[in-house]
Amino acid sequence: MGGAFGGKETRSVFVSMSLAVTAQKTSKSMRLMLDRDTDMCTAGQRHPFLLMYKVAYDDDSLLLAADLCLFSNGGFTRDLSRPVLDRAMFHGDNAYSIPNLLVTGCVCRTNLPSNTAFRGFGGPHGIVSAEMYVEHVARALGKPAGEIREKNLYASRGAVTHYR
């Protein structure tokens, strides 16, 4: 099934079924090696995401609250879109302690090709979202983003994740 690029859990059926039919017709063992481009086309791609958010913070650079809403483009079938969105929601705070956090999400069905599990399985979407709003807070306060990050790390504030 290949390794580490996702999509093999549900998308391997296209290859396996064609091999199964060929093996049945010829009564011979079959093997197929796809080149990377073909494999990526058949295995699916990473979900595009849209983040809408509101973040509250104080003058000391502490994040006080965040309301995050993640929208995932699932394409025209569900595939693994919901579990990918769940994982993105779990990572919506990244490594930052935010005492008042609300994370919601929605898989959007569109007329585009379906998306599926891909390396990171939603984690990168949540992490990038968190880094984006931290950058915006830093810009609004006129402080280095590293300072905002350091002051709000779980280890610095002694808190637990929002999904315990």
N, C-alpha and C positions, 0 to 999 in steps of 0.2 A: 504493500500500500504506500510505500514511499515514506518520507520522513519530514516532520516538523513544519510543513507549510500549510496545513489545514485542508479542509475540504474532502479529505479521504473518507471520513466517517459516513457521509451520505452521498458523495459524488462518485465514489468508486464503482457504482452500479453501471455506469455507462460503459466502462471498459470491461468490467467483469462479465456483464451480460453478453457483449459481443464475442468475448472469448469463449464463454460457455456454449453459445450457439455454434460457433466454429468448431469447437472440440467435439460437440455432439454430432455434427454433420460429418466430420472427418475421422472420428474415433481416434484422435491423436491428442496428446498434451499440447497446450498452447501457452505461449509466453509473449508478452508485449511490453516493450520498453518505450515509453513516450519521451520525446525530448522536452526540455523544461518549458518552452513556449506552449506546446500543446497541452502539457500537464496543467499549466496555470490557467489556460482557457477552459479546460473541462472541469477543473477542481473548484472554480469559483474564486471570488476576490474578497478583499476586506470590505466591510460595511462603511459607507460614508456616514458620518454623524454630523448633526447640528446640535450645538449647545446653546441654550438660552439660560441666563443666570442673573441673580442679584446677590451681591456680597456686601455684608456689613463689616466694618473694621473701625478701629479707633486710631487715634494719633500716635499711639505707641506701637503701631504695626501689628496688633493682634487681630486675627480674624475672629469675629464674634458670631456671625451667622452666614449661612449660604442657602439659597434656594436654587437648585440645579434641575434643569429639565433637559434630558437627552433624547434626541430624535434619531432613530436609526433607519436608514434606507434598506429595507429587507428585500426589495425587488418584488417580483410577481408571485413568489412562493415563500412560505415561512422558513423552511429549511431549519437552520440552527440560529436564526435571528434572535429569538427570545433569550436563550442562554448567553449569547454574545452580549446582548443589551444588559442582562443581569450583571455580568462580570464588569462591564463598563461602569455600571452604577455603583458596584462595590468599590471601585477605584476612584470615584468622583472626588474624594478628599485627598487622594494620593497619600502622602506621609504627614499630612497636616491635621492638627487637632482643631476642629471647628465645633464649639460647644452646641450650637443650634444649627443642625444640618438637615435639610430635606432634599432628597434625591428622587426624582421621578423619571420615568422613561416611557417611550412609545416606539414600537416598531411600525414603520410606515410602509404600507403596501403600495407599490408603484408599478408602472408599466415597464420598468427596466429589468434586465436580467437579475436573477436572484443572487444574493450574496450569501456567504457561508462562513464557517469557522476559518480562521486564518491565523497565522502565527501571533500569539498573544491573546487570542480568543476574547477580545473586548477590553482587556486590561490597558493596552496602549491608548485607547480612546478616552477612558476615564482619567488616566494619568496626564495626557496632553491637555485635557479640559482643565484639570486643576492647575497645571502650570500656566495656562493661559490666563485664568482669573487672578492668579498670584502676580503675574506680570502686570496686569491692569491695575491692581491695587498698588503695586510699587510705583508705577507711573503716576497714579493719582496722588500719592503721598510724596512724590519726588525723592524716593529712597531707592537704594539698590535692591533688586529682586532677591539677592542672596540674603539680605538682612531680613526680609519678610519671611523667607523660607525658614531660616534658622530659628527665628522667634516662635514659629508656629509648628515646628516638628512635634510629633507625639512625644518623643523623649523629653523635649524641653518643657512641655506643658503637662506631662504626666496623665494623659487621658487614654481612653480606649477607642477603638474604631467604632463607626456608626452601625456596623452590622454584627458586632460581638458574636 
